[in-house]
Amino acid sequence: MDGSPDELKLSVGGDCLTIQSADPTALAGRIAAQFHMTPKRVGDSLRIEHEAGHELLRDIVSAFPSEITAISLAKPTLEDVFIARTGHRFWEAEQMELKR
């Protein structure tokens, strides 16, 4: 990963939504069907990168209010860059290494 921290964060492609649900797999399928985008499963959460994250947050909460236990919106962090490039959190990579 080359570049300054700010350059790396800009590479993520928008705001980052993190969605918690009792059944993230089912919710991911419903979000994909309704909004024509595929949330990434990261641990027990769903992650979506979207340019107008505040609008998408509103739309997802309106569409699935009883399926969402928590949702957050943030500007990209270096952790988001790592997740975007690897598909998992940093500490999950460490756990995978320990299991080997």
Secondary structure as UniProt FT lines:
FT   HELIX           5..10
FT   TURN            11..12
FT   STRAND          15..20
FT   HELIX           24..35
FT   STRAND          40..42
FT   TURN            43..44
FT   STRAND          45..50
FT   TURN            51..52
FT   HELIX           53..63
FT   TURN            65..67
FT   STRAND          70..74
FT   HELIX           78..86
FT   HELIX           90..99
//
